[in-house]
Each structure stands twice: as C-alpha cells, then as structure tokens.
Amino acid sequence: MIRSNLDKNEFSPTGLEDYMICPRRFYIKKLLHKEGRIVNAAKVFGQSFHTGVAAYYRTMQIPEDFRAAKVNAVNAFANHWTENCGNSRDETRNLPGGILLIEKYCENYKSDPKTFDPKYVEVAQKYPMPNGTFLVFIIDRIWEEPGIHILVDTKTTSKALSDWFWNNYENSFQLSAYAYICESIFGSCQGIMVDAIQVPYKGTNSFARRTWTLTEQQRQDFRLTYENLTATILEAKQDPQNFPCHPTGCGSFGGCPFLPLCKYGLDY
C-alpha cells in the first residue's frame, strides 16, 4: 500500500487529516513510523472489504463473470482479514459476518454498469502538486462513461446511513483531494460518489450511495488547505517540539492508540 514519505515530500490525504486532528499523532505515525499496539478491527475490516470490492470490480466486466467475481471478492476479503485480524473477538466485525456482507454486496450491485476500467480500480497514485510536493493515495475506482468521470470511494461503517452519516463527506478534505487528482488526470470530475456499507449486514438497508458535485469554493479550499498544511509540516523540520499534542483528539474514534506517548513522553 502506498504511504506518505516526508523525505520525498510525499503526503497522503489521510496523513494530513491526522495532522489536522493532532500534529503529534502525525509525527508519531509519519515520522517515527509507529503503529498502535492494539489491532483496530474496524480499520482492518474496512481494508479487507476494500480488497474484496476491488477484486469484484476487476473481475465483473461482463455479466457472465458474476460468479467468478463474487468468488474472487469473498476470497480476497477472507484472506486479508485472516492475515491481519484473524484473532479478533469483535462481535460486529468478523470473518463469517464479513463474508455474508460482501456476498450480499455483490448480489446487490450485480447489475452495476460495467463502466469501471480495471486499471482505475484500487490503483496507487503519486501526483505532483504545484508547490513541489507529491500527493499519494489509492483510488478506489472511477465511474467512467463518455465525457463523464465520477470518483467512487467505498466506506464501511457501523453507523446508520442517515443524513448525519452523509454530512461527514459533503466537505471532506480526503474526497476533495481524490477529486482534484481525478480532474487532473481526466480533465474533469463530474462528482464524488460515496459507496457506503453498513456493518453488520442489515438487509438491503446496509447499502447506499450518494453523489456530490464539488463547487469551485471547495476546490479552492482544498488547494489552499493542502498548501498551508504541507508548508507548515515541512517548515517544522521534523522537530518533535513543532508537533504538539491536541488533547481534543485523544478521545476521538475510541481513543488515540498513542496516548501513552503523550502522557509519558516520546521515549516511553
């Protein structure tokens, strides 16, 4: 998986979101290259599901491929989950539940238009930015029709797919970054589609999609935010004193896995 490398002026959207939440979290993850000791089942489940969905759309190019696509999707999910989180006791995210969910996902979107070019499914990108840095990330897939390009991003969640859930993505920095690259590569990006999957499986209500069109204001905000963040990080010169802890982020998303380093120091 492609990751940001500050020695090469490479930044990922998720890494920059970490910085916005807490500069020290960014420092620990991106400069010290540390991971939390506790395996995050939700994160691994999302990665495993991404792997399965990618296998599905790479194979599902003609209707006769559906059975093979479904088998490939299940195997890809199962292999990734088993390798990375096989001992998890999470009651919501587990192997049987994940297999059921991805099987139902494939069946639910069996009639999807076959407009996803395999070369733009789960593909790592490294794109030069105007300020001399590089934006690196993985595109989930591109919905491509004549003159139309829509960036599709898969999200797994245990939350209900309500308006509250969708509001998280209407002005997302991460999705704005993806749209910027889509527009740069193809010359246009007519929208961003979030392909949402609720965990565990709750019938067809577990699947929903919503598409947004970015305004010019959102495009400008992304470019300015990206340039300001990357300039600040590079000027910090990897000095830990320039990456302070923002305590408001300590309890986010079930608690920061790096909290002991902030309580006792970076040599803990």
Order of alpha helices (4+ residues) and beta strands (2+ residues): beta-alpha-alpha-alpha-alpha-alpha-beta-beta-beta-alpha-alpha-beta-beta-alpha-alpha
